[in-house]
């Protein structure tokens, strides 16, 4: 390696190569990779929602404990977070104060599909969602960023007449001859 010139040495003196300005970038990249989030804006939106929820929870904590407004708003906030599946129980405001963006990532449709063993990996589940092979309730979903609430979690199924549903029925020995004629 060649010797550094004077101005190069001066520039290197001002730079600390051991710590970066934004260390959370590594954590964000790991989350994006784990949940196979293709749009970084989705993660930024989840993070922003978490910030709003935690600030709301801390503002509610500043009110008196027996205040009727605090009790009602706390109840509504915890119910909303519980119904969306972000927290596991609607017991205290502490749970709302400690939510993370990963909690929202765990409610994405491909992650729910992996949890219900409809797919082996989040990546393959994302491809199935993008090709229109999955429906939630009566609606076909093609957006992998679709957040599935607790109420709709049991209604994640394959599209009627889809290739995957046909392959599963054939594997289980339940494929009807009439369905073969349909598609």
N, C-alpha and C positions, 0 to 999 in steps of 0.2 A: 504494500500500500504506500502511496506517495505521502510525503509530508504535507500537512495542511498549511495553507497560506495564512497570513496574519488575520485577514478579515474573516476567514472561515473559522479560525480559532476563537475569535471574538464572538461570532455568532453562536458557536457551540457552548461558550461559557454562560450564555443567557438561557439556554434550553436545558430543562431537566428531563433526561430521557427515561427516568425511572417511574415517573407518574404522569398520567395523561390528564387532560382537562376534563374529559368525560369518561369516567370509569364505568358508568352504568351501561355504556354501549355494549360491553361484553355480555352483561346480564340480559339486555334486550335481545341481542343476537341469539343467545341460548334459548330464550322463550320463543322467539320467532321460529327457530329451528325445531323445537320440541313440539309445538302445536301446529307446525307447517302453515304459518301465517304468511301469505304471499304479499299482502299489502301492509306496509309498515304503518300506514295511516290508521288501520284498524286497531293496532296495538296502541298507538298514540291516543285514539279516541277512548279506549278502555282505561288507559292511564289517567286521562283527563276526568273521566267519570269517577274513578276512584278518588281523585283529588277533591272533586266536588262533594262526594259522599263523606269523606273523612272530615272536610271542613264543616259540613253541615252537622255531623255528629259532634264535633268539638264545640260548635256554637250551641247546640242543644244541651251539652253538658254544663255550659256556663249558667244556664237557667236554673232556678230552684227546683229541687227534686219533686216537690208536691205541686208544681205549676201545672195547670190543666192543659195549657198549650204544649208544654214540653212532653207531657205524657201522651197526648194525642199524636203529635208529630213523630215521636219516637216509635209509637205503635205502627203508624203508617209507613215509616221508613223501613223498619225491620220486616214488616209484612211484605213490602215491595221487594226487598232484597231476598227474602226467603222464597217468595213465589218465583222469582227469576232464577233461583238456585245458586245465588252468589254466596250466601251464608248457609250453614247447615242447621241452625236453629235460631229462632227469633226471640232469644231470651234477654239479651242485654245490648246496650249501646256500644259496648266494647267490641263486639263482633263487627259492627258497622265501621268502627274506627280503624280496624286492622285489615280491611279487605285489600286485595291487591289486583293488579291487572290480570294475573294468572287465573284468578277466580272467574273472570269473564271469559278468558280463553278456554277454560274447562267446560263452558256451556256452549261452545261452538258445535254445530251439527256434526262435523267429522269426528270430533273427540267423543261425542255422545255415541256415535255409531261404533267406535272402537270399544267403548265401555260396555255396550250391549252386544258385543262380539258379532257385529254385522260386517266388520272388516278387520283385517289383521293390523294394519298400520294407519296412521292419520293421513299419510300421503295417499294411499290407495282409496281411503274414504273420501278424501277431497276430490280425487278424480271421478269417483262415482257420483258425487254430488254435482260436480260441474257438468257431467254428461246427462244429468236429469234422470238418474236411476232411483232417486230417493224422494219420498214425500213425507210431509209432516202433517198429519190429519188428512184433509182432502186436497191439500195444495202441494204441487210439485215444487221443490226448492232446488235452485241451481246456484245459489250463492253460498259458498262455504263459510262465510262470516255470519250466517244466520244463527242467532242465539235461541236455544231451546229452553223454555221455562220448565218448571217442575210438572205443570199440568199437561204439557204437550210431549213430555219425554217418552211416555208409553205409546204414543201414536206415531213414532218414527218407523216407517215401513218401506218396503220396496214398491216401486210404481207397478200398477197392474199392467200386465203385458210386457214388462221389461225383460231384458235378457237375464238379469241377475235373479229375478224372482222365478223365472222359468228354470234356470239352472239349479236353484235351491230346491224347487219342487221335484225336479227330475232326480236329484241326488237323494231326496227323502222318499222317493217312490210314490209321490202324490200328484204327479203330473197327469192331468186329465187329457184324454184324446180330443175333447172338444176345444181345449185351450190350444192344442197344436194346430187345429184348423184356423183358429182366430188370428194367429200371427205367425 
